[in-house]
Amino acid sequence: MPRTKTAKKEARKNARRRAKNNARKDSLRKAIRDYEHALAKGAAADIVIVYKALDKAAKAKIIEPNKASRLKSKLAKRSQKGGR
C-alpha cells in the first residue's frame, strides 16, 4: 500500500492508465475478431479499419510497432487466401 501522498497519487494514475490501456486492447482485439469472422463468413470485410486500430495501438505503445506490422501482414495474407 502506498504511504506517501505522491505514492497514493501515482497509484491512482496507474489505475486510470491500466483501465484505459485495457480498453484499448479490448477494442483492438474486437476489431481483429470482427474482421476474421467476416472473412470466415465470406462477407466483404474492410481491412482498413483493422489497420487503423493496429496503428493507433502501436502509436499509444499498447503493442510494439513490429507486432502491429506482423499482424497487418498476417491479416493481409489471410484476406488474399479468402479467409482460410
N, C-alpha and C positions, 0 to 999 in steps of 0.2 A: 504494500500500500504506500502511495506517495505521502510524504510527510510535509514537505515544504509547500509554500504557496505556488511556486513556479512548477514544481513537480506535479501538483494537482492539475494545474492548467495544461501542462503537457499531456497528461493522461486524458483530459477532455478532448484536446486537439487530436490525439491519436485515435480516440474512439470515433470522432467525426470522420477523420480521414479513412479509417478502416471501413466504415459504413459506406462511404462514397466509392471507395475502390471496389468493394464487393458488389455494389450496384452496377458499376461499370463492367465488371467481369461478367455478371449475370446477363447484362444486355448484349455483350459480345457473344456469349455462348448461345443466347437465344437467336441472334441474327444468323449465326453459323448453322444452328439446328434447323431453323426455318428454311434456309437455303437448301440444306441437304434433303429435307423432307420434300421440298418442291421438286428437286431433281429426281428423287426416287419415284415420285408420282408421275413424272414425265411432264409436269407443268413448266411453263416458262418462268424461270427464276432470274431475278436481277442480281448479278454478281457485284454490281457497283455498290449496293447497299452494304454488302459484307466487306468489301474493300475499304469503304469509308469507316466502318466500325473498327476494323483492324488498324487502320492508320491512326485513328483517334486514340485507341488503346495504347499503341506504341508511343505516340506523342506524349501521352499522360503518364508514361512509364508503368502502365498496368501490365504490359507484356514487353518483352525485349523486341526491338525493331527487327532483328533477324528472325525471330519466331513469327512475326507478322508476315515477313517475306515468304517463309516456308509455307505458312498456311495459305497465303494467296496463291502460291504456285500449285499446291496440292489441290485446292478447290478448282483452279482453272483447268488442271488436267482432268479432274473428275467431271467437270461440265462438258469437256470435249468428248469424253467417252460416253456421255449420255447418262451419267448418274450411277454407273455400276460400281 
